[in-house]
Amino acid sequence: MAIKNKVVIITGASSGIGEATAKQLAEKGAKLVLAARREEKLIKIVDEINNQGGKAVYRATDVTKREDNQKLVEFAKATYGKIDVIFLNAGIMPNSPLSALKVDEWDQMIDINIKGVLNGIAAVLPSFIEQKSGHIITTSSVAGLKAYPGGAVYGATKWAVRDLMEVLRMESAQEGTNIRTATIYPAAINTELLDTITDEQTAKGMTGLYDQYGIAPNRIASIVAYAIDQPEDVNVNEFTVGPTTQPW
């Protein structure tokens, strides 16, 4: 299996899709480096993985800080000697109408959802270019494919990730660095994303949507595993994933 013994960094690993992916990849033999701001949650997840025979370490990381991302990559290389995959999964979704002018939340989404991805890419790219291999995976959203009222800024950040990753794929092919990319566009997945919504009406609508359609984050973990498990000469670069019953 291609996943076995691969070194995988996961950001946003303290809950939801990141946590589910860590546990699933650990079962398949990956060597994991988990990153998030909530150290106490990372400790619990790492202990659980290691107690079940997996291999995982963690580093408390704020993806909005460039130096944190660089230290995360250095830590992964010092621990396992290499990096094969980085899953840039950290993100927030404090949706609201533009007219609510929640500009501080706009800034937070830009810092985490866009700059966090850029910081991760900048940190890992020199290693991937040097070894002429590597895999960069990101969590975008169906809001990165179509527009939704109340989700203008969130959607804008996820559209940005879409373009960024496609250009990265194209440039890697042109430069012969063999770096694979995968962008995942989840629909209603039951994670902590809704907890960041402070606008009352938006929160009510989104909660109702997720209560009706939401599926477990391990469904996305399976997609990450599928992407990694492909032969090195195969790049499946986009996955749109959501509940069968959701009309998107």
C-alpha positions as a Markdown table, in Angstrom:
| # | Residue | x | y | z |
|---|---|---|---|---|
| 1 | Met | 0.0 | 0.0 | 0.0 |
| 2 | Ala | 1.4 | 3.4 | -1.0 |
| 3 | Ile | 0.3 | 5.0 | 2.3 |
| 4 | Lys | 2.4 | 2.7 | 4.5 |
| 5 | Asn | 5.5 | 4.5 | 5.9 |
| 6 | Lys | 4.7 | 7.8 | 4.2 |
| 7 | Val | 5.4 | 10.8 | 6.4 |
| 8 | Val | 2.3 | 13.0 | 6.4 |
| 9 | Ile | 1.8 | 16.5 | 8.1 |
| 10 | Ile | -1.8 | 17.4 | 8.9 |
| 11 | Thr | -2.8 | 20.9 | 9.9 |
| 12 | Gly | -6.1 | 21.6 | 11.6 |
| 13 | Ala | -5.6 | 18.1 | 13.1 |
| 14 | Ser | -7.2 | 18.7 | 16.5 |
| 15 | Ser | -10.8 | 17.8 | 15.4 |
| 16 | Gly | -13.1 | 17.1 | 12.5 |
| 17 | Ile | -11.6 | 16.2 | 9.1 |
| 18 | Gly | -8.0 | 16.6 | 10.4 |
| 19 | Glu | -8.5 | 14.2 | 13.3 |
| 20 | Ala | -10.4 | 11.7 | 11.3 |
| 21 | Thr | -7.8 | 11.7 | 8.6 |
| 22 | Ala | -5.0 | 11.3 | 11.1 |
| 23 | Lys | -6.7 | 8.2 | 12.6 |
| 24 | Gln | -7.4 | 6.6 | 9.2 |
| 25 | Leu | -3.9 | 7.2 | 7.8 |
| 26 | Ala | -2.4 | 5.8 | 11.0 |
| 27 | Glu | -4.4 | 2.6 | 10.6 |
| 28 | Lys | -2.9 | 2.4 | 7.1 |
| 29 | Gly | 0.7 | 2.7 | 8.3 |
| 30 | Ala | 1.5 | 6.4 | 7.7 |
| 31 | Lys | 3.9 | 8.3 | 10.0 |
| 32 | Leu | 2.0 | 11.4 | 11.2 |
| 33 | Val | 2.9 | 14.9 | 12.3 |
| 34 | Leu | -0.2 | 16.6 | 13.6 |
| 35 | Ala | -0.5 | 20.4 | 13.9 |
| 36 | Ala | -3.1 | 22.7 | 15.4 |
| 37 | Arg | -3.3 | 25.5 | 18.0 |
| 38 | Arg | -5.1 | 23.3 | 20.6 |
| 39 | Glu | -2.2 | 21.4 | 22.1 |
| 40 | Glu | -4.3 | 19.5 | 24.7 |
| 41 | Lys | -6.4 | 18.0 | 21.9 |
| 42 | Leu | -3.4 | 17.0 | 19.8 |
| 43 | Ile | -1.9 | 15.2 | 22.8 |
| 44 | Lys | -5.0 | 13.2 | 23.2 |
| 45 | Ile | -5.2 | 12.2 | 19.5 |
| 46 | Val | -1.5 | 11.3 | 19.4 |
| 47 | Asp | -1.7 | 9.2 | 22.5 |
| 48 | Glu | -4.7 | 7.4 | 21.1 |
| 49 | Ile | -2.9 | 6.7 | 17.8 |
| 50 | Asn | 0.3 | 5.5 | 19.4 |
| 51 | Asn | -1.5 | 3.3 | 21.9 |
| 52 | Gln | -3.2 | 1.5 | 19.0 |
| 53 | Gly | 0.2 | 0.8 | 17.4 |
| 54 | Gly | 0.3 | 3.8 | 15.0 |
| 55 | Lys | 3.1 | 6.4 | 14.7 |
| 56 | Ala | 2.3 | 10.0 | 15.4 |
| 57 | Val | 3.8 | 13.1 | 16.9 |
| 58 | Tyr | 2.5 | 16.7 | 17.2 |
| 59 | Arg | 3.6 | 20.3 | 17.3 |
| 60 | Ala | 1.4 | 23.2 | 18.4 |
| 61 | Thr | 1.1 | 25.4 | 15.3 |
| 62 | Asp | -0.6 | 28.6 | 14.3 |
| 63 | Val | -0.8 | 28.4 | 10.5 |
| 64 | Thr | -1.1 | 32.2 | 10.2 |
| 65 | Lys | 2.5 | 32.5 | 11.5 |
| 66 | Arg | 5.0 | 31.8 | 8.8 |
| 67 | Glu | 7.7 | 30.8 | 11.3 |
| 68 | Asp | 5.3 | 28.2 | 12.9 |
| 69 | Asn | 4.9 | 26.5 | 9.5 |
| 70 | Gln | 8.6 | 26.5 | 8.9 |
| 71 | Lys | 9.3 | 25.0 | 12.4 |
| 72 | Leu | 6.6 | 22.3 | 11.8 |
| 73 | Val | 8.3 | 21.2 | 8.6 |
| 74 | Glu | 11.7 | 21.2 | 10.3 |
| 75 | Phe | 10.2 | 19.1 | 13.2 |
| 76 | Ala | 8.8 | 16.6 | 10.8 |
| 77 | Lys | 12.1 | 16.1 | 9.0 |
| 78 | Ala | 14.0 | 15.9 | 12.3 |
| 79 | Thr | 11.6 | 13.2 | 13.5 |
| 80 | Tyr | 11.1 | 11.1 | 10.4 |
| 81 | Gly | 13.9 | 12.2 | 8.1 |
| 82 | Lys | 11.6 | 13.3 | 5.3 |
| 83 | Ile | 8.1 | 14.5 | 4.3 |
| 84 | Asp | 6.0 | 12.9 | 1.7 |
| 85 | Val | 2.6 | 14.6 | 2.1 |
| 86 | Ile | 1.3 | 17.8 | 3.7 |
| 87 | Phe | -2.5 | 18.1 | 4.2 |
| 88 | Leu | -3.3 | 21.8 | 4.7 |
| 89 | Asn | -6.7 | 21.4 | 6.4 |
| 90 | Ala | -6.9 | 24.3 | 8.9 |
| 91 | Gly | -9.8 | 26.6 | 8.2 |
| 92 | Ile | -12.7 | 28.6 | 9.8 |
| 93 | Met | -16.1 | 29.5 | 8.5 |
| 94 | Pro | -17.7 | 32.4 | 10.4 |
| 95 | Asn | -20.2 | 33.1 | 7.7 |
| 96 | Ser | -22.4 | 36.2 | 7.7 |
| 97 | Pro | -24.1 | 38.7 | 5.2 |
| 98 | Leu | -21.6 | 41.3 | 3.9 |
| 99 | Ser | -24.0 | 43.9 | 5.3 |
| 100 | Ala | -23.3 | 42.7 | 8.8 |
| 101 | Leu | -19.7 | 44.1 | 8.3 |
| 102 | Lys | -18.0 | 41.6 | 10.5 |
| 103 | Val | -14.7 | 42.8 | 9.2 |
| 104 | Asp | -12.6 | 41.2 | 11.9 |
| 105 | Glu | -14.0 | 37.8 | 10.9 |
| 106 | Trp | -13.2 | 38.5 | 7.3 |
| 107 | Asp | -9.6 | 39.1 | 8.3 |
| 108 | Gln | -9.5 | 35.9 | 10.3 |
| 109 | Met | -10.7 | 33.9 | 7.3 |
| 110 | Ile | -8.2 | 35.4 | 5.0 |
| 111 | Asp | -5.4 | 34.8 | 7.5 |
| 112 | Ile | -6.2 | 31.2 | 8.2 |
| 113 | Asn | -7.9 | 30.0 | 5.0 |
| 114 | Ile | -5.6 | 31.7 | 2.5 |
| 115 | Lys | -2.4 | 32.7 | 4.2 |
| 116 | Gly | -2.4 | 29.5 | 6.3 |
| 117 | Val | -2.3 | 27.5 | 3.0 |
| 118 | Leu | 0.4 | 29.8 | 1.5 |
| 119 | Asn | 2.5 | 29.5 | 4.6 |
| 120 | Gly | 2.3 | 25.7 | 4.5 |
| 121 | Ile | 3.2 | 25.6 | 0.9 |
| 122 | Ala | 6.1 | 28.0 | 1.4 |
| 123 | Ala | 7.5 | 25.9 | 4.2 |
| 124 | Val | 7.3 | 22.5 | 2.5 |
| 125 | Leu | 8.0 | 23.5 | -1.1 |
| 126 | Pro | 11.8 | 23.7 | -0.9 |
| 127 | Ser | 12.0 | 20.1 | 0.5 |
| 128 | Phe | 9.6 | 18.8 | -2.2 |
| 129 | Ile | 11.5 | 20.6 | -5.0 |
| 130 | Glu | 14.9 | 19.2 | -3.7 |
| 131 | Gln | 13.6 | 15.6 | -3.5 |
| 132 | Lys | 11.6 | 16.0 | -6.7 |
| 133 | Ser | 8.5 | 14.5 | -5.1 |
| 134 | Gly | 5.8 | 15.4 | -2.7 |
| 135 | His | 2.1 | 15.7 | -2.3 |
| 136 | Ile | 0.2 | 18.9 | -1.2 |
| 137 | Ile | -3.5 | 18.4 | -0.3 |
| 138 | Thr | -5.9 | 21.1 | 0.7 |
| 139 | Thr | -9.4 | 21.4 | 2.1 |
| 140 | Ser | -11.4 | 23.9 | 0.1 |
| 141 | Ser | -15.2 | 23.8 | 0.0 |
| 142 | Val | -18.2 | 23.6 | -2.3 |
| 143 | Ala | -18.2 | 27.3 | -1.5 |
| 144 | Gly | -15.0 | 27.4 | -3.6 |
| 145 | Leu | -17.0 | 26.2 | -6.6 |
| 146 | Lys | -20.3 | 28.1 | -6.4 |
| 147 | Ala | -21.6 | 31.1 | -4.6 |
| 148 | Tyr | -23.8 | 31.1 | -1.5 |
| 149 | Pro | -25.5 | 34.0 | 0.2 |
| 150 | Gly | -23.9 | 34.6 | 3.6 |
| 151 | Gly | -20.7 | 33.0 | 2.5 |
| 152 | Ala | -19.0 | 35.8 | 0.4 |
| 153 | Val | -15.7 | 36.1 | 2.2 |
| 154 | Tyr | -15.5 | 32.4 | 3.1 |
| 155 | Gly | -16.2 | 31.5 | -0.5 |
| 156 | Ala | -13.7 | 34.0 | -1.7 |
| 157 | Thr | -11.0 | 32.3 | 0.4 |
| 158 | Lys | -11.9 | 28.9 | -0.9 |
| 159 | Trp | -12.0 | 30.1 | -4.5 |
| 160 | Ala | -8.5 | 31.4 | -3.9 |
| 161 | Val | -7.3 | 28.0 | -2.7 |
| 162 | Arg | -8.8 | 26.4 | -5.8 |
| 163 | Asp | -6.8 | 28.7 | -8.1 |
| 164 | Leu | -3.6 | 28.5 | -6.0 |
| 165 | Met | -3.6 | 24.7 | -6.1 |
| 166 | Glu | -4.3 | 24.4 | -9.8 |
| 167 | Val | -1.5 | 26.8 | -10.6 |
| 168 | Leu | 0.8 | 24.9 | -8.3 |
| 169 | Arg | 0.0 | 21.6 | -10.1 |
| 170 | Met | 0.6 | 23.2 | -13.5 |
| 171 | Glu | 3.9 | 24.8 | -12.5 |
| 172 | Ser | 5.2 | 21.6 | -10.9 |
| 173 | Ala | 4.5 | 19.8 | -14.2 |
| 174 | Gln | 6.3 | 22.4 | -16.1 |
| 175 | Glu | 9.3 | 22.5 | -13.8 |
| 176 | Gly | 9.5 | 18.7 | -13.5 |
| 177 | Thr | 9.4 | 18.5 | -9.7 |
| 178 | Asn | 6.8 | 15.8 | -9.6 |
| 179 | Ile | 4.8 | 17.5 | -6.9 |
| 180 | Arg | 1.2 | 16.1 | -6.8 |
| 181 | Thr | -1.7 | 18.2 | -5.6 |
| 182 | Ala | -5.3 | 17.5 | -4.5 |
| 183 | Thr | -8.0 | 19.9 | -3.6 |
| 184 | Ile | -11.1 | 18.6 | -1.8 |
| 185 | Tyr | -14.4 | 20.5 | -2.0 |
| 186 | Pro | -16.6 | 19.2 | 0.9 |
| 187 | Ala | -20.3 | 20.0 | 1.2 |
| 188 | Ala | -22.0 | 19.4 | 4.6 |
| 189 | Ile | -19.6 | 17.6 | 6.8 |
| 190 | Asn | -20.2 | 17.5 | 10.5 |
| 191 | Thr | -17.2 | 19.3 | 12.0 |
| 192 | Glu | -16.7 | 22.3 | 14.3 |
| 193 | Leu | -16.9 | 24.8 | 11.5 |
| 194 | Leu | -20.4 | 25.9 | 12.5 |
| 195 | Asp | -19.1 | 26.8 | 16.0 |
| 196 | Thr | -17.3 | 29.8 | 14.5 |
| 197 | Ile | -20.5 | 31.5 | 13.1 |
| 198 | Thr | -21.5 | 34.5 | 15.3 |
| 199 | Asp | -24.3 | 35.8 | 13.1 |
| 200 | Glu | -27.5 | 34.5 | 14.6 |
| 201 | Gln | -29.5 | 34.0 | 11.5 |
| 202 | Thr | -26.7 | 32.5 | 9.5 |
| 203 | Ala | -25.9 | 30.1 | 12.3 |
| 204 | Lys | -29.5 | 29.0 | 12.5 |
| 205 | Gly | -29.7 | 28.4 | 8.8 |
| 206 | Met | -26.4 | 26.5 | 8.6 |
| 207 | Thr | -27.2 | 24.4 | 11.6 |
| 208 | Gly | -30.5 | 23.3 | 10.1 |
| 209 | Leu | -28.7 | 22.4 | 6.8 |
| 210 | Tyr | -26.1 | 20.4 | 8.6 |
| 211 | Asp | -28.6 | 18.7 | 10.9 |
| 212 | Gln | -30.5 | 17.5 | 7.8 |
| 213 | Tyr | -27.7 | 16.5 | 5.5 |
| 214 | Gly | -24.3 | 16.4 | 7.4 |
| 215 | Ile | -22.2 | 13.3 | 7.1 |
| 216 | Ala | -19.1 | 12.2 | 9.2 |
| 217 | Pro | -15.7 | 13.7 | 8.6 |
| 218 | Asn | -14.2 | 10.2 | 8.1 |
| 219 | Arg | -15.8 | 10.3 | 4.7 |
| 220 | Ile | -13.4 | 13.0 | 3.7 |
| 221 | Ala | -10.5 | 11.1 | 5.4 |
| 222 | Ser | -11.2 | 8.3 | 2.9 |
| 223 | Ile | -10.8 | 10.8 | 0.0 |
| 224 | Val | -7.4 | 11.9 | 1.4 |
| 225 | Ala | -6.3 | 8.3 | 1.7 |
| 226 | Tyr | -7.4 | 7.6 | -1.9 |
| 227 | Ala | -5.4 | 10.5 | -3.2 |
| 228 | Ile | -2.3 | 9.5 | -1.4 |
| 229 | Asp | -2.7 | 5.9 | -2.4 |
| 230 | Gln | -2.5 | 6.6 | -6.1 |
| 231 | Pro | 0.7 | 5.6 | -8.0 |
| 232 | Glu | 3.3 | 8.4 | -8.1 |
| 233 | Asp | 2.7 | 9.0 | -11.8 |
| 234 | Val | -1.0 | 9.6 | -11.1 |
| 235 | Asn | -2.4 | 12.9 | -9.9 |
| 236 | Val | -6.1 | 13.1 | -9.0 |
| 237 | Asn | -6.2 | 16.8 | -8.3 |
| 238 | Glu | -9.9 | 17.6 | -7.5 |
| 239 | Phe | -12.6 | 15.9 | -5.4 |
| 240 | Thr | -16.1 | 17.3 | -4.9 |
| 241 | Val | -17.6 | 15.4 | -2.0 |
| 242 | Gly | -20.8 | 15.6 | 0.0 |
| 243 | Pro | -23.9 | 13.8 | 1.2 |
| 244 | Thr | -25.8 | 11.8 | -1.3 |
| 245 | Thr | -29.0 | 13.5 | -0.2 |
| 246 | Gln | -27.8 | 17.1 | -0.2 |
| 247 | Pro | -28.9 | 19.1 | -3.3 |
| 248 | Trp | -25.7 | 21.3 | -2.9 |
